[in-house]
Structure formats: structure tokens, C-alpha cells
Amino acid sequence: MHANLLLARLPTAARDRLDRRLEPVDLLRGQVLQRAEEPTRFAYFPTSGLVSLLALTAEGPTLELASVGHDGVVGVPVILQTSRTPYQAVVQISGAARRLRADLLTAELGDSPALRDACLRYASQSLREVGQSTVCHHFHPLSERLCRWLLSASDRVHSDTLALTHENLAQVLGVPRTAVSMAAGDLQRAEAIRCRRGSIVIVNRRRLEVSACSCYAADREDFRLTPPPGDTRVLPSVRPIP
């Protein structure tokens, strides 16, 4: 099966046709794949790693609108036939992808009904995630949003070890790094995560799940995300982290 789930769901003939045009590339943490308000040159189908779609502000702070893992594609503006990208796409967790020039994807969408339908379904899911993230940012406290983000990221990369810094988390959550450090410190004291230099390890998934906002359930439903195997130390019943 293809490592990118969107491509894996295509009929064999459509997938094979597209595979001949796809170029393998590495995704490096901090790499900008698409710049806001610039023409979209490439679409990326990640096979591993995690990409954030970030809203930018004139003052500097950013906020994640949606994230893309091996479940989708960085290039929804191409699918929707818009000339410019309304956000900045930045690699948060290193990985790999298959890349296609925007003009070639446009041509393939016109020639392959199966690819067009799969990409439009994904675009619809991605737009729902943007809406869910907007609601989450406005109504839910940082502690719950942090739990949600860590769980969703873990689901997408299929690992409980996330190569992230507090600065990365501040970038996606739209808060100062000091606020992230305080929230992460609470989770570490509750033995839900372990912070290492340059990474965060989920050690008690169940504790994070009961402390995350309800948006995490929506993430799982929209993208059919499958969590990695549970930690053997997870308690059968835990309270939310205050």
C-alpha cells in the first residue's frame, strides 16, 4: 500500500499514472513549503512527518489552521483552483513526501476523475479542520488545546515521540513560548508527557485524552486517524489534568 493515504485510496491505474510524475523529497523541520500570498508552485503528498498550515500576523505571532501528515496533501489551493496560498506551510516534524508541480497536478485533476474526487474530499475535510481549529482557539483553554495537538500529531506520525520544541508548539498554538512551557510542565508533572531536549514523549496517552478538548474526537472522526499502540503504563481510569 502507498505510504500516503490519499494516494493509497486511488484505483491502481490512477495511482500508477500519478506515481510516474511524483518526485521524492525530504521534509526538514522548519522548511517552508509554501509562502503566504505567493503562487503555489508544488503540491506535496507527505509519506511521513507533519506539516503545519499557519496563519500569519503583521505583528509576528502565528496560529495553525490545520496540519497535514501522511493522510493528505499540502496543496489544497491547487485543488480549489486558486492562484495563491492564503497561509504558510511549514514542516513541524521532519519526514518525506512525494512532490508534484502545481501545473501537473491541475492537469491530472482534469484527466483523472478518481484523483479529483479524492482531492476534493480531502479539501472538504481540511476546510472543516480549519473551522474546528478556529472554534478551538477561541473557546478552549491552552491546556486542552495542547493535549489535543499532541494527540493529533502523534496519530498522524504514528509515534509517541514527537521531535518538537516549545517554540514549535508556541508557533502552532498561537501563544508565547513561556505559556507553552508552563502548560507542558503541568503535563509532565501529571506524568502524561516527558519533555526532552528537542522532543516530547507521550508516556500516558489516556491521561492526555481525558484532558483534551472535544475537538480531538472531531479530528479522529474527520481523518479516521488511528492512534499508535497504547502505553502499558496507562491507568484504566484517570482524571483530567487541572
Helices and strands as residue ranges (DSSP letters): H 5-8, H 12-19, E 23-27, E 32-34, E 42-56, E 62-68, H 76-79, E 88-101, H 102-111, H 113-139, H 142-157, E 161-162, H 166-173, H 177-189, E 193-196, E 199-202, H 205-211, H 215-223
